[in-house]
């Protein structure tokens, strides 16, 4: 299956550049921009092509019948966004119980335009004491860019600056929906 996924990515013109995601067993991986439903299948192709188990979170409504079992089997964890329920602690606890756990989060929280990123990924990484990996899906260049690990003890402001530099000029499938870091 990984060869087929790699072939599909190549036929679509995509290439993966940067840090080797296989190098660590635990981390929080954030993907920006998240502007289209096509980001999810692209992510599945990427993880299949590099033979890597990467988990994800999604709104709990996605995990109901008829697709809930499939999403869980693919490594998904449902999130109830309607209530505040110690989400950070719950996810950090999963990290402590697993030997290998790589979690993907889209900090925009939606496929629409947002003015502010959700910070839960940062607090999860800090609580779980795992690094943060930045990944960009640049539809303009057809590059999946992977940043080297960032220690989770980094300050939020310093991380924002690192993200601003890394995601500069990255364009989502629907550019108007992409998050823009403040100048």
N, C-alpha and C positions, 0 to 999 in steps of 0.2 A: 504493500500500500504506500510506503514512503517513496518508492521510486515513481509511482503514478502521481503522487502529490507534487513531488519535485518537478516532474515533467510538465504538469499542469501549470505550476508557477512559472516555469521557463517559457512555456507557450504563451502565457499571458504577459510575458515581458518583465516579471518581477525578479528581483535578486535580493538576497539577504547580505547585509554588510555590517561589520563591526564585531563586537564581543561575542564569543562562543557561549551560547546559553546553556550548553551541556556542562560547563565547568563547575557549577555549583548545584547542590541538591535542594537548597531552600532559598527563596527570595520572593519579593513582591515585585511583579513586573507591571509597569503601567504603560498603557498604549494611548497615544494621542496622535492625531485627532480621531475622534469617534463620531463620524458624520453620516454613516449609512448602515443599513442592515447588512450590506456586503462585507463589512469589517469582520463579522463573526466567521463566515465561511473562509475568508482570507486567513484569519488566525488559525482555523482548523487545518488548512492546507500547510501553513508554515510549520505548525507543531508536528504534523504528520511527516513532512518532508525531512525534518531534522531528527525524527525519531525521539521525541521528547514529550513526556507527560507534563502538561501544564493545565492546572485547574483554573476555573473561572467562577465568578459570581454573577448572578442575574436576578432580575426582579422575580419575586416568588410566583407571579402569575404564569411565568414561562415554564414552571415546574409542575404544573397541573396536567391532568389528562388532556390530550393524548400524548404529549411530548415529554412530560416530566421524567419518566423513566429513562428515556433516551438521553436527555440533558444530564441527568445524574450519572449515567453510564459513561458519558463523555468527560466527566470530571467536574460537573457543575455543582454549585452550592447555592440554594435559593436565599434571597435576602428580602425580608419584609420591610419595605421602605415606608410603610404607613405608621410604624411606631418605633420609638427609640428603645432598643432592647440590648444594650451592651454588645453591640455588633463587633467592636474592636476587640474586646476581651474574648468573645466567642471564636473569632477567626484566629487570633493569636494562640488560643488554646489548641486549635487544629494543628498549627505549626509544631507545637510542643509534643504532640502525640504521633506525628508522622516522621519517618526517616527521610522521606523525600516529599516535599510539597512546594510547588512553584505556583504562585497565585497571580493571575492576570486581573487587573482592574482598569476600567476606563474612568478616570477621575472626572471626566465631564459629566458622567452620570446619565447621559441621554445622548441621542443622536442630533438633537437640535442645538442651536446657538445658545451658549451660556456666557455669563460675564465673570464667573468665578468657578474654580475647580473645587471639587469635594476633596477634603483633606484626610479622609478615613484611611486611605492607603498608607499615608505617612505614619499615622498613629499605630496602625497594625504592624508595620515594619519595626517601629521603635519597640512596641510591646513584645513582639516575637523575637526581637534582636536578630533580624535578618536584613540583608542589603536590599536596596531598591535598584531595579533595572529600568531604565527608560527605553521605550521602543517607539519608533515613529513609523507609521504607515504613510509614506509620501506617494500619493497618487500621481503627482506631477512627474516625478522621476522614476516611479515604479520601484522604489527602494524601500526595503524594510531595514531601518537603521537601528542598531542595538548599541546602547551606551554601556561602558564598563560599570561594574557594581559601584553603588554609592553607599557608604556606611550610613546606617539608619540613625546614628547619633548626630548627623548633620542638623543644623538649625533649619527651621522651616524657611526662613528668609534666604539662606544660602542655597537650599534646594530649589527654591523658586528661581533664583538666578541661574543655577545650573540648567534647569528645565528651559528657561527662556532662551538660553544660548543654544541648547540642543535642538529645540523645536522651531527655531527661527527658520522661516521660509518653508516649513513643511506644509503641504497642502492635502487636505482630505478629499474624499471622493466628491463631496459637495462642499466646495471651498467656503461658501457663505456661512456654513454652519460651524466651521472650525474655530476653536478657542484661540484668542490672541492674547499673548502676555502683555501686560502694561509696559510701556516704554520707560 
